[in-house]
Each structure stands twice: as structure tokens, then as C-alpha cells.
Amino acid sequence: MISAFFVVLFAFLAGMDGILDQFQFHQPLVAATLIGLANGHLTEGIILGGTLQMLALGWMNIGAAVAPDAALASTVSAYLVTGPAQVSVDTGMAIAIPLAVAGQVLTIGVRTITVALAHIVDKQAEKGNLRSIEAIHWTALALQGLRIAIPVIVVMAVGAGPVNTALNAIPDVITKGLAVAGGFIVVVGYAMVINMMATAELWPFFFLGFALSAVSELNLIAMGMIGLVLALIYLQLSPRFNGGSGNGGGSNGSNGDPIDAILDNY
């Protein structure tokens, strides 16, 4: 019962933060990890969340276009992977794609409802009723939270047996096709990150990472430490962040600190 409460709570927070963008509860890595923690399967939640995070890198709202919903995809798939159903991570990835599309439809519906609430707010503002305006704002935000929490509650109420039966009834050609499509989208996410990093100074680190990944004795923690050390060495040696070599690296009031020099440049 306690785990179910926290699953619904995290789903509610993910739905609200999909609009707020303050605490990043809607990001797959955060949402799936929290739900995995609530269900006692933290490792599976982190693996699923990390994989979905790369998929969701390409999902963003541009103008009036609403992106696929990462919150619904990550919360429901994480519950199926880490909850009583215990589906595989690959199956969770395959399920996440149609869930993201369904969440996109739901968020458009909720946003349509909030348009009507905005007109009510206008009328209350003319009356100077600040308390009503605040209550309506909280109502609109709660609707976004319920948009994610209610589907999660429905999946929890259905139970593991019917969920597994429904998943097993899906033909392999569909589930495997969705898994392959999800893999393609993850590659697109990596490509977007590489495009942001595509500078002459950073390409050597990119290829060095590939070389180090072939060393089987190095785990992700060791790789992260090596990357951090290389980044610090690069900042200390690069004239770009040290104000040249003739003044001891203390230009722009940074007192020789490369981090302060970067901040001064911006």
C-alpha cells in the first residue's frame, strides 16, 4: 500500500512538472528511477529511465506543437517494469512509444480545458478576487497531475495478470518493431547531443571515449571520473579560459580560476 501511494504521488508530480519544468520530475530518468525506488527495483528503474531519457531528448514543444508526453511514457512503463507485472526493459521501451503518443493527446485535452479556466480567471481578475485566481491556477495544475496519475492508477487496478495477458497478445512483429523504432530514436538523441558538442576542441574527447569504452575493466564510474579529470585539465591548460599565458591566467578578475574565467566570458 505504501509503495502504491508513492507510485501515484510520483506520477502526479511528473504530470505537474511536465508543465512547470521546475524540478524535472517528468524527465524519464527521474520519474522511472523514483517509481523503481518505490517498487523496490531501483536498478531496473534507472536502466529504463536512462534509456528513455535518450529517446526523449528529441521531444520538445515548439510553438503550438505539443511533443509526445515523456511523463506518461516513463511512469506507466516504469510501473510495468518495476511493479508486479515485471515486464522486461525492452518491452517497457516498446510500450513507452505508444504511451507517449497517448499522453500527447491527453495533455492537449487538458490544455484545452485550461483555456476555459483562463477565461474564468479573467473574470475573477476584473473583480479583484485574488484567492479565486489562485485556486483556479492550482486546479489547472492539478489537472495536469491527474492526467498522469489516473492512467497509472488504472494500470495498478487492472493488476499484473491482465496486463501480462494483454502484452502477450500483442504480435511479436509489433513489439519488436516498436523496440527497433525506439532504438532508432535513441540514436537520434545521441546525434542531437553530438551536434551540440561538435567543435574542433571536443572531437578528440569524443573519440577517446570510444577507445576507453573498449577497456572492459572500466565501469561507468571510472569513465565519469576520467572524463571529469580530462575536462579539468583542459580548462587549466586552455588559453581560452585562462586569459592567455602572459598574465598568469588572472585576467577578467577570475584570479586564475578557469571556472570563473568561463563565467566571465559569458
LOTI-90906 format. One line per field, with one value per residue (C-alpha): x, z, y; residue in three letters; residue number from 1. Coordinates in steps of 0.001 Angstrom, whole numbers, plus 500000, padded with zeros to 6 digits. Example, Ala and Ser with C-alpha at 12.3 -4.5 7.8 and 13.67 -1.06 7.14 Angstrom:
% LOTI-90906
px <- c(512300, 513670)
pz <- c(507800, 507140)
py <- c(495500, 498940)
r <- c(ALA, SER)
k <- c(1, 2)
END
This chain:
% LOTI-90906
px <- c(500000, 502827, 504608, 501362, 500898, 504366, 503939, 500778, 502446, 505457, 503146, 501151, 504325, 505544, 502311, 502507, 506167, 505547, 504089, 506157, 509590, 510967, 512100, 512272, 510044, 508647, 512015, 512187, 515404, 513900, 510360, 511383, 514045, 511593, 508954, 511584, 512626, 509006, 508575, 511888, 513503, 515761, 518227, 515561, 514062, 517406, 518128, 514704, 514820, 518280, 517291, 514039, 515892, 517944, 514733, 513066, 515929, 514191, 510822, 510233, 507372, 507992, 505477, 501971, 503244, 502959, 505646, 504989, 504454, 507541, 505800, 503103, 505529, 508066, 505662, 503441, 506288, 508345, 505496, 505121, 508859, 509404, 505934, 504196, 503977, 507812, 507976, 511395, 513099, 512883, 509132, 508877, 510685, 508305, 505288, 506647, 506342, 502541, 502106, 503926, 501509, 498519, 499923, 500257, 496513, 495743, 497847, 496215, 492818, 493832, 495299, 492033, 490199, 492587, 491704, 488192, 489720, 491795, 488618, 487245, 490462, 489966, 486529, 487848, 490691, 488175, 486556, 489915, 489303, 492913, 492002, 489787, 492519, 494985, 492523, 491889, 495627, 496066, 493091, 494639, 497933, 496196, 494505, 497927, 498954, 495784, 496438, 499349, 498168, 494826, 496286, 498815, 496006, 494076, 497102, 497586, 493903, 493893, 496672, 499666, 497732, 495560, 498459, 500717, 497901, 497335, 501042, 501438, 498524, 500408, 502103, 505883, 506135, 504587, 506530, 509822, 509104, 508422, 511600, 513614, 511941, 512758, 516368, 516437, 515033, 517707, 520339, 518716, 519010, 522714, 523110, 521477, 523905, 526857, 525652, 525693, 529239, 530549, 533539, 537153, 538226, 535867, 536176, 539358, 537491, 534647, 536926, 538896, 535661, 535090, 538611, 538239, 534855, 536661, 538512, 536241, 537755, 536416, 532871, 530707, 532027, 535615, 534675, 532951, 535964, 538300, 536041, 535902, 539686, 540219, 537744, 539525, 542915, 541524, 540196, 543508, 545625, 543389, 544362, 540760, 539691, 542847, 543111, 546347, 549717, 551261, 549303, 549274, 545678, 544290, 542535, 538903, 539077, 538968, 542046, 543341, 540249, 539257, 535637, 535428, 537048, 534302, 531624, 533360, 533304, 529519)
pz <- c(500000, 500823, 497567, 495612, 497341, 496361, 492789, 492401, 494122, 491799, 488796, 489982, 490427, 486978, 485423, 487136, 486378, 482726, 482735, 485493, 484320, 487748, 489391, 486305, 487806, 484316, 482857, 482253, 484208, 487297, 487023, 486250, 488959, 491602, 490648, 490618, 494094, 495303, 493962, 495337, 491902, 491661, 489183, 486601, 487029, 486408, 483330, 481840, 482745, 481282, 478022, 477771, 478556, 475389, 473476, 474976, 474049, 470742, 472353, 472848, 472453, 469560, 469229, 469271, 468511, 471528, 471832, 472827, 476558, 478349, 481740, 480865, 478896, 481707, 484647, 483211, 481563, 484757, 486801, 484375, 484515, 488255, 489538, 489918, 486146, 485941, 482169, 480563, 479951, 476188, 476463, 478618, 475923, 473277, 475394, 476099, 472487, 472094, 475668, 474746, 471864, 474128, 476660, 473908, 473247, 476959, 477501, 474527, 476067, 479460, 477911, 476070, 479393, 480933, 478187, 479653, 483119, 481840, 480817, 484322, 485719, 483570, 485071, 488605, 487887, 486908, 490314, 492071, 493584, 494046, 496113, 493356, 490785, 492909, 493396, 489637, 488934, 491379, 489802, 486342, 487679, 489495, 486244, 484681, 487617, 487379, 483659, 484604, 487978, 486745, 483974, 486480, 488944, 486188, 485360, 489059, 489476, 486470, 488016, 486732, 485300, 482772, 481887, 481051, 479119, 477072, 476410, 475384, 472982, 471030, 467998, 468106, 464878, 466623, 469876, 468129, 465585, 468338, 470132, 466951, 466408, 469978, 469341, 466299, 468313, 470971, 468232, 467142, 470739, 470773, 467444, 468882, 471797, 469430, 467294, 470369, 471164, 467584, 468000, 466985, 470639, 471785, 468971, 470487, 473739, 471767, 470064, 473268, 474942, 472300, 472831, 476621, 476359, 474822, 478112, 479906, 483339, 483339, 484622, 484233, 487464, 486275, 482860, 484530, 486727, 483726, 481814, 484735, 485153, 481424, 481451, 484383, 482720, 479507, 481384, 483164, 480012, 477510, 476949, 476017, 479646, 481256, 479529, 477696, 479029, 479730, 482810, 484872, 483957, 486165, 483597, 483774, 487558, 487653, 489919, 487827, 488299, 484898, 486023, 486888, 483534, 481719, 483623, 482875, 479153, 479287)
py <- c(500000, 502431, 501676, 502221, 505582, 506738, 505479, 507560, 510526, 510431, 510096, 513120, 515162, 514105, 515303, 518691, 519189, 518464, 521977, 523601, 522402, 523259, 520026, 517754, 515054, 514467, 513529, 509760, 509290, 510936, 509532, 505943, 505973, 507214, 504659, 501929, 503047, 502958, 499413, 498178, 497678, 500694, 499183, 498363, 501833, 503519, 501383, 502067, 505759, 506239, 504586, 506528, 509751, 509415, 508764, 511852, 514200, 514813, 515554, 519254, 521694, 524074, 526895, 525433, 521915, 519611, 516944, 513313, 513052, 511756, 511771, 509222, 507090, 506908, 506458, 503716, 501811, 502087, 500656, 497760, 497048, 497502, 496601, 493245, 492704, 492554, 493014, 493329, 496655, 496077, 495560, 498663, 500626, 499302, 500241, 503720, 504912, 504477, 505716, 508920, 509459, 508774, 511221, 513797, 513511, 513761, 516864, 518581, 517812, 519164, 522296, 522827, 522665, 525171, 527651, 527785, 528173, 531092, 532924, 532356, 533801, 536908, 537470, 536971, 539382, 542054, 541550, 541622, 538188, 537024, 533977, 532593, 533215, 531279, 528408, 528175, 528115, 525248, 523462, 523697, 522400, 519528, 518513, 518065, 515884, 513792, 513372, 511083, 509765, 508401, 506179, 504833, 504081, 502283, 500118, 499362, 498486, 496151, 494082, 492193, 489234, 491090, 493374, 490435, 488753, 491900, 492321, 488689, 489083, 491750, 490153, 489960, 491905, 494917, 494767, 494072, 496771, 499307, 498233, 498769, 502144, 503101, 502173, 504413, 507305, 506778, 507075, 510332, 511551, 510741, 512534, 515665, 515641, 515179, 518095, 520312, 519138, 519232, 521523, 521017, 521134, 518379, 515811, 514276, 513605, 512037, 509507, 508950, 507916, 505260, 503953, 503819, 502071, 499091, 498575, 496138, 496810, 500380, 500822, 503942, 505480, 505161, 506570, 509513, 510234, 510100, 512469, 514903, 514882, 515442, 518324, 519998, 519550, 521031, 524074, 524598, 524362, 526136, 529811, 530485, 530061, 531388, 534772, 533920, 532838, 536234, 537245, 534073, 533272, 536000, 538183, 539271, 539153, 535370, 535037, 532139, 530005, 528516, 528100, 531813, 532614, 530689, 532565, 535883, 535078, 534880)
r <- c(MET, ILE, SER, ALA, PHE, PHE, VAL, VAL, LEU, PHE, ALA, PHE, LEU, ALA, GLY, MET, ASP, GLY, ILE, LEU, ASP, GLN, PHE, GLN, PHE, HIS, GLN, PRO, LEU, VAL, ALA, ALA, THR, LEU, ILE, GLY, LEU, ALA, ASN, GLY, HIS, LEU, THR, GLU, GLY, ILE, ILE, LEU, GLY, GLY, THR, LEU, GLN, MET, LEU, ALA, LEU, GLY, TRP, MET, ASN, ILE, GLY, ALA, ALA, VAL, ALA, PRO, ASP, ALA, ALA, LEU, ALA, SER, THR, VAL, SER, ALA, TYR, LEU, VAL, THR, GLY, PRO, ALA, GLN, VAL, SER, VAL, ASP, THR, GLY, MET, ALA, ILE, ALA, ILE, PRO, LEU, ALA, VAL, ALA, GLY, GLN, VAL, LEU, THR, ILE, GLY, VAL, ARG, THR, ILE, THR, VAL, ALA, LEU, ALA, HIS, ILE, VAL, ASP, LYS, GLN, ALA, GLU, LYS, GLY, ASN, LEU, ARG, SER, ILE, GLU, ALA, ILE, HIS, TRP, THR, ALA, LEU, ALA, LEU, GLN, GLY, LEU, ARG, ILE, ALA, ILE, PRO, VAL, ILE, VAL, VAL, MET, ALA, VAL, GLY, ALA, GLY, PRO, VAL, ASN, THR, ALA, LEU, ASN, ALA, ILE, PRO, ASP, VAL, ILE, THR, LYS, GLY, LEU, ALA, VAL, ALA, GLY, GLY, PHE, ILE, VAL, VAL, VAL, GLY, TYR, ALA, MET, VAL, ILE, ASN, MET, MET, ALA, THR, ALA, GLU, LEU, TRP, PRO, PHE, PHE, PHE, LEU, GLY, PHE, ALA, LEU, SER, ALA, VAL, SER, GLU, LEU, ASN, LEU, ILE, ALA, MET, GLY, MET, ILE, GLY, LEU, VAL, LEU, ALA, LEU, ILE, TYR, LEU, GLN, LEU, SER, PRO, ARG, PHE, ASN, GLY, GLY, SER, GLY, ASN, GLY, GLY, GLY, SER, ASN, GLY, SER, ASN, GLY, ASP, PRO, ILE, ASP, ALA, ILE, LEU, ASP, ASN, TYR)
k <- c(1, 2, 3, 4, 5, 6, 7, 8, 9, 10, 11, 12, 13, 14, 15, 16, 17, 18, 19, 20, 21, 22, 23, 24, 25, 26, 27, 28, 29, 30, 31, 32, 33, 34, 35, 36, 37, 38, 39, 40, 41, 42, 43, 44, 45, 46, 47, 48, 49, 50, 51, 52, 53, 54, 55, 56, 57, 58, 59, 60, 61, 62, 63, 64, 65, 66, 67, 68, 69, 70, 71, 72, 73, 74, 75, 76, 77, 78, 79, 80, 81, 82, 83, 84, 85, 86, 87, 88, 89, 90, 91, 92, 93, 94, 95, 96, 97, 98, 99, 100, 101, 102, 103, 104, 105, 106, 107, 108, 109, 110, 111, 112, 113, 114, 115, 116, 117, 118, 119, 120, 121, 122, 123, 124, 125, 126, 127, 128, 129, 130, 131, 132, 133, 134, 135, 136, 137, 138, 139, 140, 141, 142, 143, 144, 145, 146, 147, 148, 149, 150, 151, 152, 153, 154, 155, 156, 157, 158, 159, 160, 161, 162, 163, 164, 165, 166, 167, 168, 169, 170, 171, 172, 173, 174, 175, 176, 177, 178, 179, 180, 181, 182, 183, 184, 185, 186, 187, 188, 189, 190, 191, 192, 193, 194, 195, 196, 197, 198, 199, 200, 201, 202, 203, 204, 205, 206, 207, 208, 209, 210, 211, 212, 213, 214, 215, 216, 217, 218, 219, 220, 221, 222, 223, 224, 225, 226, 227, 228, 229, 230, 231, 232, 233, 234, 235, 236, 237, 238, 239, 240, 241, 242, 243, 244, 245, 246, 247, 248, 249, 250, 251, 252, 253, 254, 255, 256, 257, 258, 259, 260, 261, 262, 263, 264, 265, 266)
END
